[in-house]
Amino acid sequence: MRISADFKVFHLLEEYPESEELIKSYFEFFYKERIEDIALKRLSIQGAFNVIGLSEEKQKQFFKDLHDKLGLEISKPLLEE
């Protein structure tokens, strides 16, 4: 399965439970506000980035981390600098 920015955060957690630590580190805002159950079920990865205002550089790092740490296949444009 190839991961793209349109992939729902919830589906990522559901299909790859080992991604939870990485998700929590990047989307800490949702956990601090205790809205992760609602927000991360509805938002795509890109949508969650937009809500928290994550820089493009950090977004690329997120996808690199997914690829490196979990071995997930990532859409090529998301990894390019």
N, C-alpha and C positions, 0 to 999 in steps of 0.2 A: 504494500500500500504506500502510495506517495502522499506525503504531508504537504499541504499548501496553506497559504494565509487564510483561506476560506474554511478550513477545517475547524469545527467547533472545539473549544477548549475541553468541554465535557467529554466529547468523544475521544479526544486524545487521552484523557485520564482513564476513561473506561477501557479503551483498547490497550493502553500501555500504562498500567498502574505504576510502573517504575519511573514514570515521568513526573510523578507527584512532587518530589523535592524540587525539581527544576521549575515546574509550574508555580509552586509556592514562592520561589525566590524571585521570579519575574513579575508575578501578579499578586504580590504581597498586599497591595492596596485592598483587593477584594476580600482577602482573609482578615485584615485588620478591621475592616468595616462590617465583617460578618455577613457579607452578601455573596459569598462565593457560590453557594448552592443555587441561587437565582441567576446571578450574572453570568457565571461561567457555563451554565447550561444553555444559555441563550446566545452568548456572544461567540463569534468566530475568533480565531487567534488575532486577526487584524482588527476586529472590532474591539477586543480587549486592549490591544495596544493603543487604539485611538482614544479610548476612555481614559487611560492613565497617561497619555501623552508621551509614550516611550519614543525616544529618538530612533531614527532609521538605523543608525550604527548599532544600537542595542538590540533592535529587532533582528538584524542580521546575525548578531551574536547568539540570540536565542535559538535561531534555526541551526546555526553551527553547533551549538551545545546539544541540541536534539540529535543531530546527525552523529556527532562525536561520542557522546555519552551513551546513547541508546541504539545507535546504528540504524536509525530510521532514514528512509529515503525521502529526501527533501526536493521540492521543485527547484531546479537549477537557478532561476533568477533570484531566489531568496538567499542564495549563498554567495552570489557574486557581489564584488565591491566596486 
